[in-house]
């Protein structure tokens, strides 16, 4: 039996495209999936997350508040299928966002960030990276 193993996402290595399965998912219009553009996301459990307000990357206080949340769900999109990240991958991605968005020190990629919520008030940070 052939078992496929997922390689770790290279969030700590800026400039590398991160892809779990590398198969780009494309909307009917030809654009890659974008929860921020669509203003909602349905997760694997069928839970619908809705975007609150506008993207927050330009608002330092809002970004800081989100990044400091304990147990924050993080959804990452980079042109391939958006996916939730956990553990060390989540920590590495958040560090990249802090360096890039908060301090402006990392120019190789652009991030768009948005605050998403469920009806039962769970919070998720959506991070979309454009190369």
C-alpha positions in Angstrom: 0.0 0.0 0.0 1.4 3.3 -1.1 1.1 6.0 1.6 1.5 9.6 0.6 3.0 11.8 3.2 2.4 15.5 3.4 5.5 17.6 3.3 5.7 20.5 5.9 4.7 23.8 4.5 7.7 26.0 4.2 6.3 29.1 6.0 9.6 29.8 7.7 11.3 30.1 4.3 10.0 33.3 2.7 9.8 33.4 -1.1 8.9 29.7 -1.4 5.3 28.9 -2.5 3.6 26.8 0.2 1.5 23.9 -1.1 0.3 20.8 0.7 -0.8 19.0 -2.4 0.2 21.5 -5.1 -2.9 21.0 -7.1 -4.3 24.5 -7.7 -8.0 24.7 -7.2 -9.6 27.3 -9.5 -13.0 29.0 -9.4 -15.2 28.9 -12.5 -14.0 32.4 -13.3 -10.4 31.1 -13.6 -9.2 32.8 -10.4 -7.7 30.7 -7.5 -10.0 30.4 -4.4 -10.0 33.5 -2.2 -12.0 33.5 1.0 -11.4 37.2 1.4 -12.7 38.0 -2.1 -15.7 35.7 -1.5 -16.2 37.0 2.0 -17.0 33.5 3.4 -15.4 30.1 3.8 -16.9 26.7 4.4 -14.5 24.5 6.3 -14.2 20.7 6.0 -16.8 20.2 8.8 -19.3 22.3 6.8 -19.1 25.3 9.1 -19.5 28.6 7.4 -17.2 31.4 8.4 -18.1 35.0 7.4 -15.7 37.9 6.9 -16.2 40.8 9.3 -15.7 44.2 7.7 -12.8 44.9 5.4 -9.3 43.3 5.2 -7.3 44.3 8.2 -3.7 44.3 7.0 -3.6 48.1 6.9 -4.8 48.4 10.5 -1.9 47.7 12.8 -4.0 47.4 16.0 -6.4 45.0 14.4 -3.6 42.8 13.2 -1.9 42.8 16.6 -5.2 41.9 18.3 -5.7 39.0 16.0 -2.2 37.7 16.2 -2.3 37.7 20.1 -5.5 35.6 20.3 -5.0 32.3 22.1 -6.3 29.4 20.1 -6.8 31.4 16.9 -7.8 29.4 13.9 -5.6 30.4 10.9 -6.6 29.7 7.3 -3.8 30.1 4.7 -4.3 30.7 1.0 -1.6 31.1 -1.6 -3.3 30.4 -4.9 -3.7 26.7 -4.1 -6.5 25.2 -2.0 -6.9 27.2 1.2 -6.0 25.2 4.3 -6.0 25.6 8.1 -2.6 25.5 9.6 -1.6 24.3 13.1 1.3 23.9 15.4 4.8 24.9 14.2 3.5 25.8 10.8 1.0 28.2 12.3 3.7 29.8 14.5 6.1 30.2 11.5 3.4 31.7 9.4 2.4 34.1 12.1 6.0 35.2 12.6 6.3 35.9 8.8 3.1 38.0 9.0 4.4 39.9 12.0 7.7 40.7 10.1 6.0 41.6 6.9 2.7 43.3 7.9 3.5 44.7 11.4 7.1 45.7 10.9 7.2 46.0 7.1 10.6 44.2 7.1 9.9 41.4 4.7 9.1 42.5 1.1 9.1 39.1 -0.9 5.4 38.6 -0.5 2.2 40.5 0.0 -0.3 39.4 2.6 -4.0 40.2 2.8 -5.6 39.5 6.2 -9.2 39.3 7.3 -11.2 38.6 10.4 -13.7 35.7 9.9 -16.3 34.6 12.4 -18.9 31.8 12.8 -22.4 32.3 14.1 -21.3 30.9 17.4 -18.5 33.7 17.6 -15.4 31.5 16.9 -12.7 33.6 15.3 -10.4 32.8 12.4 -7.7 34.8 10.8 -7.5 34.3 7.0 -4.1 35.0 5.5 -3.9 35.2 1.8 -0.4 35.5 0.3 0.3 36.8 -3.2 3.6 36.3 -4.9 
